[in-house]
């Protein structure tokens, strides 16, 4: 989930076709969203004839086609090994998913479809086979992807700094803490009832100027609120934390509430300000291998041929036009 800074960042609603550019999408963030939201009314995910989950593939194909059609060049960035300080958060998330699975079973016994859907979404897990088929689809589509050594958002932010990408697409505000110049939210998610959400564009420099902070101080705000690496101070929301940092009382607050900090606050800051990333990547946006996409989705996973071909053609049209634009 990351840290919630929604109350203090400067966000601008931006229609999808006005986002543009090369966007590094938090791959796990997107795939979890597809798996959670592309479901039957009773909470069951989409599956093929062999019982294999395909919700993630459906979301990945059609959303990627939408992005291309809107003039966006997506690059999916996958998480690598999580930092040690994140393991507690991951364990807690796994416990919540287990509790949601139990709640789903209880709702199923009652025949309560609304509750079944709710708990099924909360119980969403991203398994290794789903990651593997997602990568296979991206390869067939010739959509670039990168595996980060650690946090995907940190890697995407670094790639923006390398001028390989223009922005980071994620639901989490952490990308700003990692130094992403621009964060775009709502790129790969839908609202309740499947309604389209308008993307939100957040420019780091604008937010820092508005708040009167440096990026390091924004990280300090996040540390006081609580991040994936540490529990925050009880009662500290973004506004209280912001006031504390503005008053240059970050260290004092940490010392005063030392019992709530099971980790070194400076170590947490370093994970955001100097994250592990790599420059070993190469990006290219080429036309899809239509036969490979059809083989994977239609022949292997029972997708509709007409719908798959239509989506591939939309990506082909976008990449072909992009190639023409480069030479015009």
C-alpha positions as CSV (number, residue, x, y, z in Angstrom):
1,X,0.0,0.0,0.0
2,X,2.9,2.4,0.6
3,X,2.4,5.6,2.5
4,X,-0.7,7.8,2.1
5,X,0.3,11.3,1.2
6,X,-2.9,12.1,-0.6
7,X,-3.9,14.9,1.7
8,X,-0.8,17.0,1.1
9,X,0.4,16.3,-2.5
10,X,-0.6,18.6,-5.4
11,X,-2.6,16.3,-7.8
12,X,-4.1,17.3,-11.2
13,X,-6.8,15.2,-12.9
14,X,-5.4,14.5,-16.4
15,X,-7.4,12.7,-19.1
16,X,-5.6,9.5,-20.2
17,X,-4.9,10.9,-23.7
18,X,-3.1,13.9,-22.2
19,X,-0.7,11.8,-20.0
20,X,1.6,10.9,-22.9
21,X,5.3,9.9,-22.8
22,X,7.2,6.9,-21.6
23,X,5.7,5.6,-18.3
24,X,7.3,3.1,-16.0
25,X,4.4,1.2,-14.6
26,X,4.7,-0.5,-11.2
27,X,4.1,-4.0,-12.6
28,X,3.1,-5.8,-9.3
29,X,0.8,-2.9,-8.4
30,X,-0.9,-3.2,-11.8
31,X,-1.2,-7.0,-11.7
32,X,-2.7,-7.0,-8.2
33,X,-5.2,-4.5,-9.4
34,X,-6.2,-6.7,-12.4
35,X,-6.5,-9.8,-10.2
36,X,-8.5,-8.0,-7.6
37,X,-11.0,-6.3,-9.8
38,X,-11.5,-8.5,-12.9
39,X,-13.8,-11.1,-11.2
40,X,-17.2,-12.7,-11.4
41,X,-20.0,-11.3,-9.2
42,X,-19.3,-14.1,-6.6
43,X,-15.6,-13.1,-6.4
44,X,-14.2,-15.9,-8.7
45,X,-11.4,-14.7,-11.0
46,X,-11.5,-15.3,-14.7
47,X,-10.1,-18.8,-15.5
48,X,-9.4,-20.9,-18.6
49,X,-10.7,-24.4,-19.3
50,X,-7.9,-25.9,-17.2
51,X,-8.8,-23.8,-14.2
52,X,-5.8,-21.4,-14.5
53,X,-6.4,-17.8,-13.5
54,X,-6.4,-15.4,-16.4
55,X,-7.7,-12.1,-14.9
56,X,-4.2,-10.7,-14.9
57,X,-3.7,-11.5,-18.6
58,X,-7.0,-9.9,-19.6
59,X,-6.2,-6.7,-17.7
60,X,-2.7,-6.6,-19.0
61,X,-3.7,-7.0,-22.6
62,X,-6.6,-4.6,-22.8
63,X,-5.2,-2.0,-20.5
64,X,-1.9,-2.0,-22.4
65,X,-3.8,-1.5,-25.6
66,X,-5.6,1.4,-24.1
67,X,-2.4,3.0,-23.0
68,X,-0.8,2.7,-26.4
69,X,-3.9,4.1,-28.0
70,X,-3.8,7.1,-25.7
71,X,-0.2,7.9,-26.8
72,X,1.5,6.3,-23.8
73,X,4.6,4.1,-24.1
74,X,4.4,1.7,-21.1
75,X,7.4,-0.1,-19.6
76,X,6.4,-2.5,-16.8
77,X,8.9,-2.5,-13.9
78,X,8.8,-5.6,-11.6
79,X,10.0,-5.7,-8.0
80,X,13.0,-7.7,-7.1
81,X,14.1,-8.8,-3.6
82,X,12.4,-6.6,-1.0
83,X,14.5,-4.8,1.6
84,X,14.7,-6.6,4.9
85,X,12.8,-3.8,6.6
86,X,9.8,-4.5,4.3
87,X,9.4,-8.1,5.4
88,X,7.3,-7.3,8.4
89,X,4.8,-5.4,6.2
90,X,4.7,-8.3,3.7
91,X,4.0,-10.8,6.5
92,X,1.2,-8.6,7.8
93,X,-0.3,-8.4,4.3
94,X,-0.2,-12.1,4.0
95,X,-1.9,-12.5,7.3
96,X,-4.7,-10.1,6.2
97,X,-5.1,-12.1,3.0
98,X,-5.5,-15.4,5.0
99,X,-8.1,-13.7,7.1
100,X,-9.9,-12.5,4.0
101,X,-9.9,-16.1,2.6
102,X,-11.5,-17.3,5.7
103,X,-14.1,-14.6,5.6
104,X,-14.8,-15.5,1.9
105,X,-15.5,-19.1,2.8
106,X,-17.9,-17.9,5.5
107,X,-19.7,-15.6,3.1
108,X,-19.8,-18.5,0.6
109,X,-21.6,-20.7,3.1
110,X,-24.1,-17.9,3.6
111,X,-24.5,-17.4,-0.1
112,X,-23.7,-13.7,0.2
113,X,-22.2,-12.8,-3.2
114,X,-21.5,-9.1,-2.3
115,X,-19.4,-10.2,0.7
116,X,-17.8,-12.9,-1.3
117,X,-16.6,-10.4,-3.9
118,X,-15.4,-8.0,-1.3
119,X,-13.4,-10.7,0.6
120,X,-12.1,-12.3,-2.6
121,X,-10.6,-9.0,-3.6
122,X,-9.0,-8.5,-0.2
123,X,-7.5,-12.0,-0.5
124,X,-5.9,-11.4,-3.8
125,X,-2.5,-13.1,-4.2
126,X,0.0,-12.8,-7.1
127,X,1.6,-16.2,-7.6
128,X,4.7,-17.0,-9.5
129,X,2.9,-18.6,-12.5
130,X,0.9,-15.4,-13.0
131,X,4.1,-13.3,-13.1
132,X,5.6,-15.8,-15.6
133,X,2.6,-15.6,-17.9
134,X,2.5,-11.8,-17.6
135,X,6.1,-11.6,-18.7
136,X,5.4,-14.0,-21.6
137,X,2.6,-11.8,-22.7
138,X,4.7,-8.6,-22.5
139,X,7.4,-10.4,-24.5
140,X,4.9,-11.4,-27.2
141,X,3.5,-7.9,-27.3
142,X,7.1,-6.5,-27.5
143,X,6.3,-4.2,-24.6
144,X,9.5,-3.5,-22.5
145,X,9.8,-4.7,-19.0
146,X,12.5,-4.5,-16.4
147,X,13.2,-6.5,-13.2
148,X,14.5,-4.2,-10.4
149,X,17.1,-5.4,-8.0
150,X,14.8,-4.3,-5.2
151,X,11.8,-1.9,-5.3
152,X,10.2,-1.5,-8.7
153,X,9.2,2.1,-8.1
154,X,12.7,3.0,-7.1
155,X,14.0,1.5,-10.3
156,X,11.4,3.4,-12.4
157,X,12.3,6.6,-10.7
158,X,16.0,6.0,-11.5
159,X,15.0,5.4,-15.1
160,X,13.3,8.7,-15.2
161,X,16.6,10.2,-13.9
162,X,18.4,8.4,-16.7
163,X,16.0,10.0,-19.2
164,X,14.8,6.6,-20.3
165,X,11.3,7.3,-18.9
166,X,9.2,10.4,-18.3
167,X,7.0,9.4,-15.4
168,X,6.1,6.5,-13.0
169,X,2.6,4.9,-13.0
170,X,1.5,3.5,-9.7
171,X,-1.2,3.9,-7.1
172,X,1.4,4.4,-4.3
173,X,2.9,7.7,-3.5
174,X,6.2,6.0,-2.7
175,X,7.4,6.8,-6.2
176,X,7.7,10.4,-5.2
177,X,9.8,9.5,-2.2
178,X,12.1,7.6,-4.5
179,X,12.5,10.7,-6.6
180,X,10.2,10.1,-9.5
181,X,9.8,13.6,-11.2
182,X,6.2,12.8,-12.0
183,X,3.8,10.2,-10.6
184,X,0.6,9.2,-12.5
185,X,-2.1,7.4,-10.5
186,X,-5.2,5.6,-11.9
187,X,-3.4,4.4,-15.0
188,X,-4.2,0.7,-14.6
189,X,-7.2,0.7,-12.3
190,X,-11.0,1.1,-12.5
191,X,-13.4,2.5,-10.0
192,X,-16.4,0.9,-8.5
193,X,-18.7,-0.8,-10.9
194,X,-15.9,-0.8,-13.5
195,X,-16.1,2.9,-14.2
196,X,-13.1,4.6,-15.6
197,X,-11.0,6.7,-13.2
198,X,-9.4,9.9,-14.4
199,X,-5.6,9.7,-14.0
200,X,-4.0,12.0,-11.4
201,X,-0.7,13.6,-12.3
202,X,1.6,14.7,-9.4
203,X,4.8,16.6,-10.2
204,X,7.3,16.2,-7.4
205,X,8.9,19.6,-7.8
206,X,5.5,21.3,-7.7
207,X,4.5,19.4,-4.6
208,X,7.8,20.3,-2.9
209,X,7.5,23.9,-3.8
210,X,3.9,24.0,-2.5
211,X,4.8,22.4,0.8
212,X,8.1,24.3,1.2
213,X,10.0,21.0,1.6
214,X,13.0,19.3,0.2
215,X,12.6,15.7,-1.0
216,X,14.5,14.5,2.1
217,X,11.9,16.4,4.3
218,X,9.1,14.8,2.3
219,X,10.6,11.4,3.2
220,X,10.7,12.5,6.8
221,X,7.0,13.3,6.7
222,X,6.4,9.8,5.3
223,X,8.5,8.2,8.1
224,X,6.5,9.9,10.8
225,X,3.2,8.8,9.1
226,X,4.5,5.2,8.5
227,X,5.9,3.5,5.5
228,X,6.3,-0.1,4.2
229,X,9.6,-0.1,6.2
230,X,8.4,1.3,9.5
231,X,5.4,1.9,11.8
232,X,4.7,5.6,12.1
233,X,3.9,7.6,15.3
234,X,0.4,6.9,16.6
235,X,-1.9,9.9,15.8
236,X,0.4,11.3,13.1
237,X,-1.4,11.8,9.8
238,X,0.2,13.6,6.8
239,X,-0.8,17.1,8.0
240,X,0.6,16.6,11.6
241,X,3.8,15.1,10.2
242,X,4.1,18.0,7.7
243,X,3.8,20.5,10.5
244,X,6.4,18.7,12.6
245,X,8.9,18.6,9.7
246,X,8.3,22.2,8.8
247,X,9.1,23.1,12.4
248,X,12.4,21.2,12.1
249,X,11.2,18.8,14.8
250,X,11.6,15.5,13.0
251,X,14.5,14.1,15.1
252,X,12.8,15.4,18.3
253,X,9.6,13.5,17.4
254,X,11.5,10.3,16.6
255,X,13.4,10.5,19.9
256,X,10.2,11.3,21.9
257,X,8.4,8.3,20.4
258,X,11.4,6.0,20.3
259,X,9.3,3.1,21.6
260,X,7.1,3.3,18.4
261,X,10.2,3.1,16.2
262,X,11.4,-0.5,16.1
263,X,13.9,0.5,13.4
264,X,16.4,3.3,12.7
265,X,14.6,6.2,11.1
266,X,17.8,7.2,9.3
267,X,18.0,3.7,7.8
268,X,14.4,4.1,6.5
269,X,15.2,7.4,5.0
270,X,18.2,5.9,3.2
271,X,16.0,3.3,1.6
272,X,14.1,6.1,-0.1
273,X,16.9,8.5,-0.8
274,X,19.6,6.0,-1.9
275,X,17.7,2.9,-3.0
276,X,19.2,-0.1,-4.8
277,X,18.7,0.2,-8.6
278,X,20.4,-0.8,-11.8
279,X,21.4,0.9,-15.0
280,X,21.5,-2.5,-16.8
281,X,18.4,-2.3,-19.0
282,X,17.4,-1.4,-22.6
283,X,14.0,-0.2,-23.7
284,X,12.3,-0.4,-27.0
285,X,8.7,-0.2,-28.2
286,X,8.1,-2.4,-31.2
287,X,5.1,-3.9,-33.0
288,X,3.7,-7.1,-31.3
289,X,4.3,-10.6,-32.5
290,X,0.7,-11.3,-33.3
291,X,1.2,-15.0,-33.7
292,X,2.9,-15.4,-30.3
293,X,0.1,-13.4,-28.6
294,X,-2.6,-15.5,-30.2
295,X,-0.8,-18.7,-29.3
296,X,-0.5,-17.7,-25.7
297,X,-3.9,-16.2,-25.1
298,X,-6.2,-18.0,-27.6
299,X,-4.6,-21.4,-28.0
300,X,-3.3,-21.8,-24.5
301,X,-5.7,-19.8,-22.3
302,X,-9.0,-19.8,-24.3
303,X,-9.3,-16.1,-25.0
304,X,-11.6,-14.9,-27.8
305,X,-9.6,-14.7,-31.0
306,X,-11.5,-11.7,-32.3
307,X,-11.0,-9.7,-29.1
308,X,-7.3,-10.6,-28.9
309,X,-6.6,-9.7,-32.5
310,X,-8.5,-6.4,-32.1
311,X,-6.3,-5.5,-29.1
312,X,-3.1,-6.5,-30.9
313,X,-4.1,-4.4,-33.9
314,X,-4.7,-1.4,-31.7
315,X,-1.1,-1.7,-30.4
316,X,0.2,-2.3,-33.9
317,X,-1.5,0.9,-35.1
318,X,0.0,2.9,-32.2
319,X,3.5,1.6,-32.6
320,X,3.5,2.0,-36.4
321,X,2.2,5.6,-36.0
322,X,4.9,6.2,-33.4
323,X,7.6,5.0,-35.8
324,X,6.2,7.2,-38.6
325,X,6.2,10.2,-36.2
326,X,9.9,9.7,-35.5
327,X,10.7,10.2,-39.1
328,X,8.3,13.0,-40.0
